[in-house]
Each structure stands twice: as structure tokens, then as C-alpha cells.
Amino acid sequence: MTAGIITGLALKRQIKPKPVSSLLNLTIYLLLFLMGVSIGTNPRIINNLGDLSLKALLIAIAAIAGSVLIARILNYMLNKKHRDKTL
């Protein structure tokens, strides 16, 4: 990763962003496709898909709830500091 960053910094004037962006998108789609094939051919995952889906849903709900809670706490704390300065 570090080598890629250094190479990118060294060549940033010589490489056009559009082709690099397109190549990056193509690489991501290819990786996602290959991951899907790998998961689809794994009978252990396919047989437990219902259980895994439920666990994934619970994790997603917990992550969203935690993010909303932290955002509300930060909003309250920042607004409290703002109210204290105006008084």
C-alpha cells in the first residue's frame, strides 16, 4: 500500500485520473464478482444462509443504533457548549 501511494505521488502529473478511476472500478467489480462466486460455491455458507442473514441484520441494526446514539450525544454536547458560551 505504501509503495502504491509513493508511486501515485511520483506519477500524479503523468497519469490521467479518468483511466485510473475506470480501472479501479473494474477491479472492484471483479473482486466483488469473485467473492460472490466463492460464497455461492461454498455449501457450508449456502446451507447456513438464513442464520448468517439474521446475524448480519442484527449487527447492522446494532451498528446503526450505536451511530445514531453517538451522533445524538455529540450533538447534545456541542449544542450545550454553544448555549453555555451565549449565556
C-alpha positions as CSV (number, residue, x, y, z in Angstrom):
1,M,0.0,0.0,0.0
2,T,2.8,2.4,0.9
3,A,4.6,1.6,-2.4
4,G,1.3,2.4,-4.3
5,I,1.0,5.7,-2.5
6,I,4.6,6.7,-3.2
7,T,4.2,5.6,-6.9
8,G,1.0,7.6,-7.2
9,L,2.5,10.7,-5.7
10,A,5.5,10.4,-8.1
11,L,3.4,9.9,-11.2
12,K,0.4,12.1,-10.4
13,R,1.2,14.6,-13.1
14,Q,1.8,11.9,-15.7
15,I,-1.3,9.7,-15.1
16,K,-4.7,10.9,-16.1
17,P,-7.3,10.4,-13.3
18,K,-10.1,9.1,-15.6
19,P,-8.5,5.9,-16.8
20,V,-7.2,5.1,-13.3
21,S,-10.7,5.6,-11.9
22,S,-12.2,3.3,-14.5
23,L,-9.6,0.7,-13.9
24,L,-10.2,0.9,-10.1
25,N,-14.0,0.5,-10.6
26,L,-13.4,-2.5,-12.9
27,T,-11.1,-4.1,-10.3
28,I,-13.6,-3.6,-7.5
29,Y,-16.4,-5.1,-9.6
30,L,-14.2,-8.1,-10.5
31,L,-13.3,-8.6,-6.8
32,L,-17.0,-8.5,-5.8
33,F,-17.9,-10.9,-8.6
34,L,-15.2,-13.4,-7.5
35,M,-16.2,-13.1,-3.8
36,G,-19.8,-13.8,-4.9
37,V,-18.7,-16.9,-6.8
38,S,-16.6,-18.0,-3.9
39,I,-19.5,-17.6,-1.5
40,G,-22.0,-19.2,-3.9
41,T,-19.9,-22.3,-4.3
42,N,-19.4,-22.8,-0.6
43,P,-22.1,-25.3,0.5
44,R,-21.4,-24.5,4.2
45,I,-22.3,-20.8,3.7
46,I,-25.3,-21.6,1.5
47,N,-26.7,-24.1,3.9
48,N,-26.5,-21.6,6.8
49,L,-27.6,-18.5,4.8
50,G,-30.7,-17.9,6.9
51,D,-28.8,-17.9,10.2
52,L,-26.0,-15.8,8.7
53,S,-28.5,-13.3,7.3
54,L,-30.2,-12.9,10.7
55,K,-26.9,-12.3,12.4
56,A,-25.9,-9.8,9.7
57,L,-29.2,-8.0,10.2
58,L,-28.7,-7.8,13.9
59,I,-25.2,-6.5,13.6
60,A,-26.3,-3.9,11.1
61,I,-29.2,-2.7,13.3
62,A,-26.8,-2.5,16.3
63,A,-24.3,-0.5,14.3
64,I,-26.9,1.9,13.1
65,A,-28.4,2.3,16.6
66,G,-24.9,2.9,18.0
67,S,-24.1,5.5,15.4
68,V,-27.4,7.4,16.0
69,L,-26.8,7.3,19.7
70,I,-23.3,8.6,19.5
71,A,-24.4,11.3,17.0
72,R,-27.2,12.5,19.4
73,I,-24.8,12.6,22.3
74,L,-22.2,14.6,20.4
75,N,-25.0,16.9,19.1
76,Y,-26.2,17.5,22.6
77,M,-22.7,18.1,23.9
78,L,-21.8,20.5,21.1
79,N,-25.1,22.4,21.5
80,K,-24.6,22.6,25.2
81,K,-21.2,24.2,24.8
82,H,-22.7,26.6,22.3
83,R,-25.5,27.5,24.7
84,D,-23.1,28.0,27.6
85,K,-21.0,30.4,25.6
86,T,-24.0,32.6,24.6
87,L,-25.2,32.9,28.2
